[in-house]
Amino acid sequence: MPLVNAKEMLTKAKEGHYAVGQFNINNLEWTKAILLTAQELGSPVILGVSEGAGKYMCGYKTVVGMVNGMLEELNITVPVALHLDHGSYEGAKACIEAGFSSIMFDGSHYPIDENVAKTKELVAICNEKGLSIEAEVGSIGGEEDGVVGMGECADPKECKMIADLGVTMLAAGIGNIHGKYPENWPGLSFETLDAVQQLTGKMPLVLHGGTGIPADMIKKAISLGVSKINVNTECQLAFAAATREYIEAGKDQQGKGFDPRKLLAPGFEAIKATVKEKMELFGSVGKA
């Protein structure tokens, strides 16, 4: 099945009170693990690519070629969107050119008028080409490709201004953080989320920084209109832990244990297990 934009899967998720996971990809193992898990569980899925990861994987065209090749070779039949994560204005345009099916323009660091102007222009391009587009209001805490935020809460009125431009989905800062959550993290601001939902209606809302948010908070966020949840760090931690265990057990020195296909296999399985756990939590299993 060819790549699809994320509009239909997220509209269904919002109506059905579940969320579709965006799992960021970093290489072939990541992509294959996520796609196979989605297929096995009958879940729609969004593959997220940050600008840094895109650069690491030899550019957006390489990523598109790899993903399209896998969809065909692995006989993937569930809906899959390939989505730019936290894209700059230039990055968004480059991904549109390269063949992504969905983009995120993160204009949250601009004054609201500039965020509106740039988002409006990209909405027009995406509409013309049949792509979905995510916008952001209020920066997400932590660090993502060098962009550092303190976990601000978005202004619901500004959220409505951006939503009214015709974006497909909206990421609103509600105290969420990229990466590991500190021990003194006060939790998500459901008051902000509820206020944003009241003003944006049927618009699917996006929760960034899905790693480490307690399950009950995830479920409450979904009940308040969150239809897309981003996961990246958790897969990285699982991959690293499984790889460390393999090497510390000396398995890389047994037979051909140094072969990358064997060396990376435990990490690959750890990503699959993490994705499965998240898809079950988000409620997207069997929703393809």
Secondary structure, DSSP 8 states (H G I E B T S, - for coil): -----SHHHHHHHHHHT--EEEEE--SHHHHHHHHHHHHHHT--EEEEEEHHHHHHTT-HHHHHHHHHHHHHHTT--S-EEEEEESB-HHHHHHHHHHT-SEEEE--TTS-HHHHHHHHHHHHHHHHHHT-EEEEEES--BEEETTEEE---B--HHHHHHHHTTT-SEEEE-BS-BSSS--TT-----HHHHHHHHHHHTT--EEE---TT--HHHHHHHHHTTEEEEEE-HHHHHHHHHHHHHHHHTTGGGSTTTTSHHHHSHHHHHHHHHHHHHHHHHHT-TT--
